[in-house]
Amino acid sequence: MGEPNIFSKGLYTIIFLLALDDFTKRTTSTSSSLLYPYGSLSYDTIAPPSDDGVNGPITLSTKLTLFGNASTIIYVDNNGLLSFNTSISAFTPNKLPVLGGSNPFVAPFWADVDNAIAGDIYYRQSTDTDLLSRATSDIRSYFSLPTFSATWVFVATWSNVAYYGSTAVSSTVNTFQAVLITNASLTFAMFNYASIHWTTGTSSGGDSKGTGGTPALAGVNSGYKVGYYQIPSSLTTEIINISSTSNVNFPGRWVFKLDKLYPEDPSGIIVCHRFRHTLTVSLHLSSICVKPSQMSSSLVNVKMKPFHNNSETGKKMLSSYTRHNRFENICIFFNIFFFCFQKDTLQIQIHKHFNIKKNVS
């Protein structure tokens, strides 16, 4: 028998080391002050490598009250979403609200994930005592609920995942997590962002570095015209910095209460929604004029700074119009009591309730 080929031995060694590295990664548990524990030693299921893959339906072991309805199944969608009636494989995110009330979703990072190139997607539902204790402590702290006790947790983690169009040798990967927490009555969603280095796949218009095009979206969506929230940097290049932002004073963490139709954060209801009622009060403060030709759509979208930070819900918005400049323009006046505050900007959506006629006299 001849001498062993040194090159063959070296090749076998490399293959063994690569296999050992992959095995080690898949048989460990990872956690931090930000990320909840995940990995195979946390008894996670590992999603098969797939572009635009979906995992489910997964039958929940508890009732999950979400946007006012009970959910019994969940899908872990590879492209950064958890959906609750049907899977979502869309790789380019849409601005919220996304309609279709039969399929609410939460999206920690909706973008074109391709874990067939790099990374793993882990998920599990759990009643582990230590995990419940951690979730209980977090929710009590963020929402001032001293008697809340978590009874069930669902953890989904996208670990070092690549974007569609990247290469296997690329170090441009993202790690983020969604955690659902409930006591069978109240429901919370927590988004944890450990490291975000790309925002867009190439099929969404992104470049070779995973930026540009239509960037990722993070938010929650009931499936109706109301009951949604989009984290402010969504669909912009700034989403790449989401790991340094927060609504609970913990960089990289966003938390929402989702058992009722309108999402809440620790400060209260945060959803932008449309009022259909009118108050008879004096008109003042701000106005905007638009030409009739610009008012063909069913909504007029305006941004203005808030003048009154009143957290009381149920207040109404008054929209009216007046004849101005022989109907060449319609001036719409606003009297705003409360609406959706995002980075000191007030986003208003007004239903039109009038017809426009040109004055020819």
BATOR-21811 format. One line per field, with one value per residue (C-alpha): residue in three letters; residue number from 0; y, x, z. Coordinates in steps of 0.05 Angstrom, whole numbers, plus 5000, padded with zeros to 4 digits. Layout:
resn: (ALA / ...)
resi: (NUM / ...)
yy: (Y / ...)
xx: (X / ...)
zz: (Z / ...)
REM end
This chain:
resn: (MET / GLY / GLU / PRO / ASN / ILE / PHE / SER / LYS / GLY / LEU / TYR / THR / ILE / ILE / PHE / LEU / LEU / ALA / LEU / ASP / ASP / PHE / THR / LYS / ARG / THR / THR / SER / THR / SER / SER / SER / LEU / LEU / TYR / PRO / TYR / GLY / SER / LEU / SER / TYR / ASP / THR / ILE / ALA / PRO / PRO / SER / ASP / ASP / GLY / VAL / ASN / GLY / PRO / ILE / THR / LEU / SER / THR / LYS / LEU / THR / LEU / PHE / GLY / ASN / ALA / SER / THR / ILE / ILE / TYR / VAL / ASP / ASN / ASN / GLY / LEU / LEU / SER / PHE / ASN / THR / SER / ILE / SER / ALA / PHE / THR / PRO / ASN / LYS / LEU / PRO / VAL / LEU / GLY / GLY / SER / ASN / PRO / PHE / VAL / ALA / PRO / PHE / TRP / ALA / ASP / VAL / ASP / ASN / ALA / ILE / ALA / GLY / ASP / ILE / TYR / TYR / ARG / GLN / SER / THR / ASP / THR / ASP / LEU / LEU / SER / ARG / ALA / THR / SER / ASP / ILE / ARG / SER / TYR / PHE / SER / LEU / PRO / THR / PHE / SER / ALA / THR / TRP / VAL / PHE / VAL / ALA / THR / TRP / SER / ASN / VAL / ALA / TYR / TYR / GLY / SER / THR / ALA / VAL / SER / SER / THR / VAL / ASN / THR / PHE / GLN / ALA / VAL / LEU / ILE / THR / ASN / ALA / SER / LEU / THR / PHE / ALA / MET / PHE / ASN / TYR / ALA / SER / ILE / HIS / TRP / THR / THR / GLY / THR / SER / SER / GLY / GLY / ASP / SER / LYS / GLY / THR / GLY / GLY / THR / PRO / ALA / LEU / ALA / GLY / VAL / ASN / SER / GLY / TYR / LYS / VAL / GLY / TYR / TYR / GLN / ILE / PRO / SER / SER / LEU / THR / THR / GLU / ILE / ILE / ASN / ILE / SER / SER / THR / SER / ASN / VAL / ASN / PHE / PRO / GLY / ARG / TRP / VAL / PHE / LYS / LEU / ASP / LYS / LEU / TYR / PRO / GLU / ASP / PRO / SER / GLY / ILE / ILE / VAL / CYS / HIS / ARG / PHE / ARG / HIS / THR / LEU / THR / VAL / SER / LEU / HIS / LEU / SER / SER / ILE / CYS / VAL / LYS / PRO / SER / GLN / MET / SER / SER / SER / LEU / VAL / ASN / VAL / LYS / MET / LYS / PRO / PHE / HIS / ASN / ASN / SER / GLU / THR / GLY / LYS / LYS / MET / LEU / SER / SER / TYR / THR / ARG / HIS / ASN / ARG / PHE / GLU / ASN / ILE / CYS / ILE / PHE / PHE / ASN / ILE / PHE / PHE / PHE / CYS / PHE / GLN / LYS / ASP / THR / LEU / GLN / ILE / GLN / ILE / HIS / LYS / HIS / PHE / ASN / ILE / LYS / LYS / ASN / VAL / SER)
resi: (0 / 1 / 2 / 3 / 4 / 5 / 6 / 7 / 8 / 9 / 10 / 11 / 12 / 13 / 14 / 15 / 16 / 17 / 18 / 19 / 20 / 21 / 22 / 23 / 24 / 25 / 26 / 27 / 28 / 29 / 30 / 31 / 32 / 33 / 34 / 35 / 36 / 37 / 38 / 39 / 40 / 41 / 42 / 43 / 44 / 45 / 46 / 47 / 48 / 49 / 50 / 51 / 52 / 53 / 54 / 55 / 56 / 57 / 58 / 59 / 60 / 61 / 62 / 63 / 64 / 65 / 66 / 67 / 68 / 69 / 70 / 71 / 72 / 73 / 74 / 75 / 76 / 77 / 78 / 79 / 80 / 81 / 82 / 83 / 84 / 85 / 86 / 87 / 88 / 89 / 90 / 91 / 92 / 93 / 94 / 95 / 96 / 97 / 98 / 99 / 100 / 101 / 102 / 103 / 104 / 105 / 106 / 107 / 108 / 109 / 110 / 111 / 112 / 113 / 114 / 115 / 116 / 117 / 118 / 119 / 120 / 121 / 122 / 123 / 124 / 125 / 126 / 127 / 128 / 129 / 130 / 131 / 132 / 133 / 134 / 135 / 136 / 137 / 138 / 139 / 140 / 141 / 142 / 143 / 144 / 145 / 146 / 147 / 148 / 149 / 150 / 151 / 152 / 153 / 154 / 155 / 156 / 157 / 158 / 159 / 160 / 161 / 162 / 163 / 164 / 165 / 166 / 167 / 168 / 169 / 170 / 171 / 172 / 173 / 174 / 175 / 176 / 177 / 178 / 179 / 180 / 181 / 182 / 183 / 184 / 185 / 186 / 187 / 188 / 189 / 190 / 191 / 192 / 193 / 194 / 195 / 196 / 197 / 198 / 199 / 200 / 201 / 202 / 203 / 204 / 205 / 206 / 207 / 208 / 209 / 210 / 211 / 212 / 213 / 214 / 215 / 216 / 217 / 218 / 219 / 220 / 221 / 222 / 223 / 224 / 225 / 226 / 227 / 228 / 229 / 230 / 231 / 232 / 233 / 234 / 235 / 236 / 237 / 238 / 239 / 240 / 241 / 242 / 243 / 244 / 245 / 246 / 247 / 248 / 249 / 250 / 251 / 252 / 253 / 254 / 255 / 256 / 257 / 258 / 259 / 260 / 261 / 262 / 263 / 264 / 265 / 266 / 267 / 268 / 269 / 270 / 271 / 272 / 273 / 274 / 275 / 276 / 277 / 278 / 279 / 280 / 281 / 282 / 283 / 284 / 285 / 286 / 287 / 288 / 289 / 290 / 291 / 292 / 293 / 294 / 295 / 296 / 297 / 298 / 299 / 300 / 301 / 302 / 303 / 304 / 305 / 306 / 307 / 308 / 309 / 310 / 311 / 312 / 313 / 314 / 315 / 316 / 317 / 318 / 319 / 320 / 321 / 322 / 323 / 324 / 325 / 326 / 327 / 328 / 329 / 330 / 331 / 332 / 333 / 334 / 335 / 336 / 337 / 338 / 339 / 340 / 341 / 342 / 343 / 344 / 345 / 346 / 347 / 348 / 349 / 350 / 351 / 352 / 353 / 354 / 355 / 356 / 357 / 358 / 359 / 360)
yy: (5000 / 5068 / 5129 / 5169 / 5229 / 5290 / 5333 / 5284 / 5283 / 5359 / 5362 / 5312 / 5354 / 5417 / 5382 / 5354 / 5422 / 5456 / 5402 / 5408 / 5484 / 5477 / 5424 / 5468 / 5527 / 5485 / 5451 / 5512 / 5561 / 5636 / 5691 / 5761 / 5818 / 5836 / 5769 / 5715 / 5647 / 5610 / 5552 / 5476 / 5471 / 5516 / 5462 / 5507 / 5481 / 5502 / 5524 / 5490 / 5534 / 5567 / 5632 / 5660 / 5598 / 5591 / 5547 / 5525 / 5524 / 5514 / 5498 / 5541 / 5508 / 5567 / 5619 / 5681 / 5743 / 5787 / 5851 / 5832 / 5762 / 5693 / 5661 / 5586 / 5578 / 5616 / 5616 / 5635 / 5668 / 5669 / 5741 / 5768 / 5761 / 5721 / 5712 / 5682 / 5653 / 5643 / 5646 / 5707 / 5696 / 5766 / 5790 / 5865 / 5899 / 5940 / 6003 / 5991 / 5980 / 5917 / 5898 / 5829 / 5823 / 5748 / 5749 / 5795 / 5795 / 5823 / 5839 / 5850 / 5859 / 5847 / 5841 / 5790 / 5740 / 5682 / 5633 / 5585 / 5630 / 5642 / 5640 / 5601 / 5614 / 5585 / 5583 / 5551 / 5560 / 5550 / 5549 / 5542 / 5572 / 5615 / 5642 / 5659 / 5694 / 5737 / 5754 / 5771 / 5817 / 5854 / 5866 / 5888 / 5937 / 5966 / 5970 / 5982 / 5918 / 5894 / 5832 / 5808 / 5737 / 5706 / 5636 / 5624 / 5652 / 5643 / 5660 / 5666 / 5685 / 5702 / 5689 / 5716 / 5713 / 5737 / 5777 / 5751 / 5768 / 5765 / 5713 / 5657 / 5691 / 5757 / 5779 / 5825 / 5788 / 5807 / 5779 / 5797 / 5766 / 5768 / 5746 / 5737 / 5738 / 5724 / 5707 / 5680 / 5748 / 5803 / 5795 / 5829 / 5829 / 5844 / 5858 / 5851 / 5875 / 5850 / 5870 / 5898 / 5906 / 5901 / 5927 / 5902 / 5843 / 5853 / 5833 / 5891 / 5940 / 5933 / 5937 / 5886 / 5911 / 5899 / 5972 / 6018 / 5998 / 5985 / 5978 / 5933 / 5947 / 5935 / 5939 / 5906 / 5898 / 5877 / 5868 / 5924 / 5998 / 6011 / 5974 / 5979 / 6012 / 6021 / 6035 / 6105 / 6085 / 6032 / 6033 / 6083 / 6076 / 6093 / 6023 / 5999 / 6036 / 6004 / 5967 / 6034 / 6055 / 6035 / 6052 / 6023 / 6058 / 5995 / 6004 / 5951 / 5933 / 5952 / 5925 / 5930 / 5907 / 5874 / 5840 / 5898 / 5924 / 5986 / 5971 / 6003 / 6018 / 6036 / 6107 / 6083 / 6076 / 6092 / 6074 / 6124 / 6117 / 6155 / 6188 / 6190 / 6237 / 6312 / 6361 / 6430 / 6474 / 6535 / 6526 / 6549 / 6536 / 6507 / 6501 / 6474 / 6492 / 6442 / 6446 / 6404 / 6367 / 6343 / 6314 / 6256 / 6204 / 6183 / 6210 / 6273 / 6262 / 6319 / 6325 / 6378 / 6386 / 6370 / 6427 / 6388 / 6323 / 6296 / 6221 / 6215 / 6172 / 6180 / 6254 / 6274 / 6310 / 6363 / 6374 / 6427 / 6468 / 6537 / 6573 / 6607 / 6642 / 6623 / 6548 / 6545 / 6521 / 6486 / 6504 / 6450 / 6472 / 6425 / 6426 / 6370 / 6344 / 6278 / 6236 / 6193 / 6222 / 6198 / 6236 / 6302 / 6295 / 6287 / 6245 / 6260 / 6223 / 6259 / 6230 / 6276 / 6285 / 6336 / 6345 / 6398 / 6442 / 6496 / 6565 / 6591 / 6656)
xx: (5000 / 5028 / 5037 / 4974 / 4965 / 4981 / 4932 / 4875 / 4890 / 4890 / 4823 / 4792 / 4817 / 4786 / 4719 / 4720 / 4735 / 4680 / 4630 / 4652 / 4644 / 4574 / 4556 / 4582 / 4541 / 4479 / 4488 / 4498 / 4453 / 4464 / 4437 / 4455 / 4425 / 4389 / 4374 / 4332 / 4366 / 4364 / 4397 / 4390 / 4408 / 4348 / 4308 / 4295 / 4272 / 4319 / 4286 / 4311 / 4356 / 4312 / 4301 / 4232 / 4217 / 4160 / 4154 / 4086 / 4031 / 4055 / 3998 / 4003 / 3998 / 3960 / 3909 / 3943 / 3900 / 3924 / 3891 / 3827 / 3822 / 3846 / 3902 / 3916 / 3971 / 4033 / 4080 / 4154 / 4166 / 4239 / 4234 / 4230 / 4157 / 4111 / 4042 / 3980 / 3933 / 3972 / 4045 / 4078 / 4133 / 4135 / 4207 / 4196 / 4161 / 4097 / 4080 / 4031 / 3974 / 3974 / 3901 / 3870 / 3843 / 3847 / 3923 / 3953 / 4029 / 4087 / 4150 / 4215 / 4253 / 4213 / 4265 / 4292 / 4327 / 4364 / 4388 / 4407 / 4467 / 4484 / 4453 / 4400 / 4329 / 4309 / 4241 / 4205 / 4147 / 4164 / 4139 / 4210 / 4211 / 4274 / 4249 / 4181 / 4214 / 4256 / 4195 / 4154 / 4208 / 4215 / 4141 / 4130 / 4186 / 4166 / 4091 / 4084 / 4044 / 4067 / 4022 / 4035 / 4062 / 4080 / 4054 / 4080 / 4134 / 4149 / 4220 / 4241 / 4312 / 4344 / 4418 / 4471 / 4425 / 4445 / 4405 / 4384 / 4440 / 4497 / 4552 / 4570 / 4636 / 4602 / 4605 / 4545 / 4494 / 4438 / 4418 / 4350 / 4294 / 4220 / 4192 / 4117 / 4096 / 4028 / 3992 / 3933 / 3901 / 3951 / 3998 / 4064 / 4114 / 4187 / 4236 / 4310 / 4363 / 4433 / 4467 / 4439 / 4487 / 4441 / 4372 / 4354 / 4360 / 4378 / 4309 / 4281 / 4327 / 4385 / 4458 / 4513 / 4524 / 4452 / 4431 / 4388 / 4324 / 4264 / 4294 / 4266 / 4204 / 4193 / 4124 / 4059 / 3997 / 3926 / 3906 / 3854 / 3855 / 3866 / 3909 / 3980 / 4046 / 4108 / 4174 / 4194 / 4258 / 4222 / 4228 / 4285 / 4360 / 4359 / 4330 / 4402 / 4411 / 4351 / 4397 / 4413 / 4340 / 4286 / 4218 / 4237 / 4304 / 4343 / 4381 / 4361 / 4295 / 4224 / 4163 / 4089 / 4025 / 3981 / 3920 / 3873 / 3861 / 3904 / 3977 / 4007 / 4076 / 4093 / 4066 / 3998 / 3964 / 4011 / 3972 / 3955 / 3882 / 3826 / 3767 / 3701 / 3664 / 3662 / 3660 / 3628 / 3682 / 3720 / 3772 / 3842 / 3917 / 3937 / 3914 / 3937 / 3911 / 3909 / 3883 / 3822 / 3863 / 3907 / 3849 / 3829 / 3851 / 3807 / 3857 / 3896 / 3961 / 3990 / 4048 / 4050 / 4080 / 4035 / 4013 / 3980 / 4008 / 3944 / 3946 / 3870 / 3842 / 3776 / 3784 / 3760 / 3790 / 3752 / 3763 / 3725 / 3733 / 3718 / 3711 / 3776 / 3800 / 3738 / 3747 / 3815 / 3838 / 3804 / 3831 / 3825 / 3830 / 3849 / 3833 / 3875 / 3869 / 3907 / 3938 / 3998 / 4065 / 4127 / 4192 / 4156 / 4117 / 4042 / 4015 / 3943 / 3898 / 3833 / 3772 / 3741 / 3666 / 3652 / 3646 / 3683 / 3647 / 3681 / 3650 / 3640 / 3603)
zz: (5000 / 4981 / 5026 / 5041 / 4997 / 5040 / 5001 / 5012 / 5087 / 5088 / 5051 / 5099 / 5157 / 5129 / 5117 / 5188 / 5218 / 5178 / 5199 / 5272 / 5269 / 5241 / 5292 / 5349 / 5325 / 5321 / 5389 / 5433 / 5467 / 5458 / 5502 / 5525 / 5564 / 5500 / 5466 / 5500 / 5498 / 5432 / 5397 / 5398 / 5472 / 5484 / 5448 / 5388 / 5321 / 5265 / 5201 / 5137 / 5095 / 5043 / 5005 / 5022 / 5063 / 5113 / 5175 / 5199 / 5215 / 5287 / 5335 / 5397 / 5465 / 5494 / 5472 / 5444 / 5444 / 5387 / 5362 / 5398 / 5369 / 5393 / 5352 / 5355 / 5302 / 5281 / 5221 / 5226 / 5159 / 5137 / 5113 / 5183 / 5203 / 5249 / 5218 / 5251 / 5199 / 5135 / 5116 / 5084 / 5034 / 5005 / 5005 / 4993 / 5052 / 5044 / 5082 / 5139 / 5144 / 5102 / 5095 / 5100 / 5170 / 5171 / 5175 / 5227 / 5234 / 5273 / 5235 / 5272 / 5206 / 5142 / 5087 / 5037 / 5083 / 5050 / 5103 / 5047 / 5039 / 5112 / 5181 / 5218 / 5239 / 5307 / 5341 / 5400 / 5447 / 5520 / 5591 / 5620 / 5689 / 5679 / 5613 / 5642 / 5701 / 5653 / 5611 / 5673 / 5699 / 5633 / 5623 / 5695 / 5687 / 5620 / 5629 / 5704 / 5713 / 5782 / 5783 / 5712 / 5708 / 5641 / 5629 / 5558 / 5512 / 5438 / 5416 / 5342 / 5326 / 5259 / 5274 / 5227 / 5167 / 5098 / 5047 / 4979 / 4929 / 4979 / 4977 / 5024 / 5043 / 5060 / 5133 / 5122 / 5165 / 5213 / 5281 / 5309 / 5350 / 5363 / 5431 / 5443 / 5517 / 5547 / 5612 / 5571 / 5574 / 5558 / 5499 / 5486 / 5428 / 5439 / 5383 / 5399 / 5349 / 5364 / 5299 / 5235 / 5176 / 5115 / 5098 / 5028 / 4982 / 4910 / 4886 / 4926 / 4890 / 4938 / 4918 / 4928 / 4999 / 5020 / 5021 / 4979 / 4943 / 4988 / 5058 / 5113 / 5155 / 5229 / 5260 / 5279 / 5236 / 5254 / 5181 / 5185 / 5167 / 5241 / 5291 / 5266 / 5282 / 5239 / 5275 / 5249 / 5211 / 5171 / 5095 / 5101 / 5101 / 5176 / 5192 / 5191 / 5257 / 5292 / 5340 / 5373 / 5381 / 5431 / 5460 / 5529 / 5540 / 5522 / 5457 / 5407 / 5440 / 5422 / 5461 / 5445 / 5479 / 5427 / 5458 / 5439 / 5369 / 5379 / 5396 / 5458 / 5482 / 5554 / 5544 / 5518 / 5451 / 5394 / 5331 / 5277 / 5260 / 5227 / 5262 / 5225 / 5272 / 5275 / 5332 / 5327 / 5354 / 5331 / 5277 / 5292 / 5294 / 5227 / 5155 / 5089 / 5019 / 4963 / 4892 / 4875 / 4823 / 4880 / 4919 / 4875 / 4925 / 4983 / 5034 / 5044 / 5082 / 5121 / 5170 / 5224 / 5293 / 5352 / 5396 / 5451 / 5479 / 5507 / 5518 / 5527 / 5472 / 5437 / 5422 / 5353 / 5295 / 5258 / 5184 / 5145 / 5083 / 5059 / 4993 / 4975 / 4912 / 4870 / 4885 / 4853 / 4921 / 4978 / 5047 / 5098 / 5171 / 5228 / 5301 / 5330 / 5401 / 5398 / 5345 / 5330 / 5355 / 5319 / 5331 / 5344 / 5280 / 5276 / 5218 / 5200 / 5152 / 5135 / 5102 / 5050 / 5059 / 5005 / 4931 / 4892 / 4842 / 4801 / 4808 / 4738 / 4755)
REM end
